[in-house]
Amino acid sequence: MSRKLKVGVVGAGAMGTSHVATLAAGVPSAQVTRVFDMDTARAKSVAEAVGGGASDSAEALIADPEVDAIVIASPDFTHADLAVAAIAAGKHVLCEKPLAVTAEDARRVVDAEVAAGRQFVQVGFNRRFDPGFVDLKGSIVDGSLGDVRLLHGIHRNASNTTSTDDATLVTGSMIHEFDTFRWLLDDEVVGIRVESPISEGFRDPQIATLWMAAGQMITAEVYCNAAYGYDVRVEVVGSGGSASLEPRTPVVRRIAGQGSSSIGSDFVAHFIESYRLELAAWADASLAGDVVGATAWDGYVANLVAASGVAALHSGAREAVDVPECPGLYT
Ligand SMILES: NC(=O)c1ccc[n+]([C@@H]2O[C@H](COP(=O)([O-])OP(=O)(O)OC[C@H]3O[C@@H](n4cnc5c(N)ncnc54)[C@H](O)[C@@H]3O)[C@@H](O)[C@H]2O)c1
């Protein structure tokens, strides 16, 4: 039998629990051996459900010989330090987005990989593995839309317990859009403006306008407390047509003169297949000593865009995004 990747998971909340279950049920090349969470009872029950055990600390989990590679699914502020520790231990990492809260912290992860002379980190920008997003990118790459001029993104949660203020809406939620746009267009963001119809308290929703290096413009609405459900859409508009990723609406009912379809509120359920494909690609690449998907550099650049986005929300002006030269490790 071929070797399995022994995985340790830090953080057993919504994402960590989902990742543990997906690795156990849907990724034959991986086996969850350890889980750590500040809530030790939770870590124990999540680990034992898949035949693993709880670790006493994140440091112990990273050092554990029963752990080949690490999934980081603890809160955003813990990501950079954990990723740097895993790199120091020579272990592959799937780090949930964002790579860090600040660009400076994300840069520490990049610098650690450059110093090590190899990549270890995949950032959990799962949309890169979502079949719908992959299909959408295909219609950009194959030229059927002509020259792409505009993108429009919508990202709404029914409610959100992790993006709870002006800045974390950008660094924790809108950061998905920043990576998605860079990846879809294979280009860099050069400018961003972020506005909100709300002037006091938590400024939710926010609308970003982004400018890409090749000239395309993008609008991105992120609404963390949209109440009605989870809703992610993107439309690409080109000189030859448009393509849009619509929400999944499996059944439309027409009853008593009314048409309706259901809208779920669970982001894990919405993107579950993308998480499975992401974890499977990560496990296979880690066993081969490779990194696929979004790299630490991609995570860092997304944090740079987010930093300019937060500055723009405060200034009300278009802010520049200056991406430094990419280290050779990532080119
Ligand atoms: N890729 C995606 O689509 C996606 C979606 C949601 C969340 N996320 C990211 O996943 C991460 C987890 O989010 P969540 O929704 O599961 O949050 P959550 O609040 O449900 O879970 C976080 C867990 O981390 C634990 N924890 C807190 N501090 C810790 C520490 N220092 N060390 C270890 N564990 C600690 C908590 O006890 C909790 O169980 C966040 O970084 C979030 O941004 C990604």
The ligand as an SDF file (V2000), in Angstrom:
LIG
                    3D

 44 48  0  0  0  0  0  0  0  0999 V2000
  -11.2710   28.9400    3.1430 N   0  0  0  0  0  0  0  0  0  0  0  0
  -12.4680   29.2730    3.5850 C   0  0  0  0  0  0  0  0  0  0  0  0
  -13.4300   29.2670    2.8340 O   0  0  0  0  0  0  0  0  0  0  0  0
  -12.6530   29.6460    5.0180 C   0  0  0  0  0  0  0  0  0  0  0  0
  -13.9570   29.7670    5.5280 C   0  0  0  0  0  0  0  0  0  0  0  0
  -14.0960   30.0820    6.8750 C   0  0  0  0  0  0  0  0  0  0  0  0
  -13.0060   30.2920    7.6820 C   0  0  0  0  0  0  0  0  0  0  0  0
  -11.7520   30.2060    7.1590 N   0  0  0  0  0  0  0  0  0  0  0  0
  -10.5740   30.4400    7.9920 C   0  0  0  0  0  0  0  0  0  0  0  0
  -10.3850   29.2770    8.8070 O   0  0  0  0  0  0  0  0  0  0  0  0
   -9.8770   29.6480   10.0880 C   0  0  0  0  0  0  0  0  0  0  0  0
  -10.8090   29.0950   11.1590 C   0  0  0  0  0  0  0  0  0  0  0  0
  -12.0870   29.6650   10.9750 O   0  0  0  0  0  0  0  0  0  0  0  0
  -13.3840   28.9780   11.6130 P   0  0  0  0  0  0  0  0  0  0  0  0
  -14.5560   29.5190   10.8650 O   0  0  0  0  0  0  0  0  0  0  0  0
  -13.1840   27.5160   11.7250 O   0  0  0  0  0  0  0  0  0  0  0  0
  -13.3590   29.6220   13.0720 O   0  0  0  0  0  0  0  0  0  0  0  0
  -13.9740   28.9970   14.4040 P   0  0  0  0  0  0  0  0  0  0  0  0
  -14.0980   30.1630   15.3360 O   0  0  0  0  0  0  0  0  0  0  0  0
  -15.1640   28.1790   14.0890 O   0  0  0  0  0  0  0  0  0  0  0  0
  -12.8510   28.0030   14.9390 O   0  0  0  0  0  0  0  0  0  0  0  0
  -11.6080   28.4160   15.4150 C   0  0  0  0  0  0  0  0  0  0  0  0
  -11.0910   27.3360   16.3690 C   0  0  0  0  0  0  0  0  0  0  0  0
   -9.7500   27.6690   16.7180 O   0  0  0  0  0  0  0  0  0  0  0  0
   -9.6040   27.4460   18.1300 C   0  0  0  0  0  0  0  0  0  0  0  0
   -8.4960   28.2930   18.6030 N   0  0  0  0  0  0  0  0  0  0  0  0
   -8.5240   29.5680   19.0300 C   0  0  0  0  0  0  0  0  0  0  0  0
   -7.2830   29.9930   19.3050 N   0  0  0  0  0  0  0  0  0  0  0  0
   -6.4530   28.9580   19.0290 C   0  0  0  0  0  0  0  0  0  0  0  0
   -5.0520   28.7730   19.0870 C   0  0  0  0  0  0  0  0  0  0  0  0
   -4.2530   29.7680   19.5010 N   0  0  0  0  0  0  0  0  0  0  0  0
   -4.5410   27.5880   18.7290 N   0  0  0  0  0  0  0  0  0  0  0  0
   -5.3540   26.5750   18.3200 C   0  0  0  0  0  0  0  0  0  0  0  0
   -6.6890   26.6890   18.2180 N   0  0  0  0  0  0  0  0  0  0  0  0
   -7.2280   27.8610   18.5800 C   0  0  0  0  0  0  0  0  0  0  0  0
  -10.9530   27.7580   18.7220 C   0  0  0  0  0  0  0  0  0  0  0  0
  -11.1200   27.1290   19.9930 O   0  0  0  0  0  0  0  0  0  0  0  0
  -11.8960   27.2060   17.6490 C   0  0  0  0  0  0  0  0  0  0  0  0
  -12.2160   25.8520   17.8880 O   0  0  0  0  0  0  0  0  0  0  0  0
   -9.7930   31.1860   10.0750 C   0  0  0  0  0  0  0  0  0  0  0  0
   -8.4790   31.5790    9.7780 O   0  0  0  0  0  0  0  0  0  0  0  0
  -10.7440   31.6010    8.9630 C   0  0  0  0  0  0  0  0  0  0  0  0
  -10.3740   32.8240    8.3620 O   0  0  0  0  0  0  0  0  0  0  0  0
  -11.5630   29.8620    5.8520 C   0  0  0  0  0  0  0  0  0  0  0  0
  1  2  1  0
  2  3  2  0
  2  4  1  0
  4  5  1  0
  4 44  2  0
  5  6  2  0
  6  7  1  0
  7  8  2  0
  8  9  1  0
  8 44  1  0
  9 10  1  0
  9 42  1  0
 10 11  1  0
 11 12  1  0
 11 40  1  0
 12 13  1  0
 13 14  1  0
 14 15  2  0
 14 16  1  0
 14 17  1  0
 17 18  1  0
 18 19  2  0
 18 20  1  0
 18 21  1  0
 21 22  1  0
 22 23  1  0
 23 24  1  0
 23 38  1  0
 24 25  1  0
 25 26  1  0
 25 36  1  0
 26 27  1  0
 26 35  1  0
 27 28  2  0
 28 29  1  0
 29 30  1  0
 29 35  2  0
 30 31  1  0
 30 32  2  0
 32 33  1  0
 33 34  2  0
 34 35  1  0
 36 37  1  0
 36 38  1  0
 38 39  1  0
 40 41  1  0
 40 42  1  0
 42 43  1  0
M  CHG  2   8   1  16  -1
M  END
$$$$
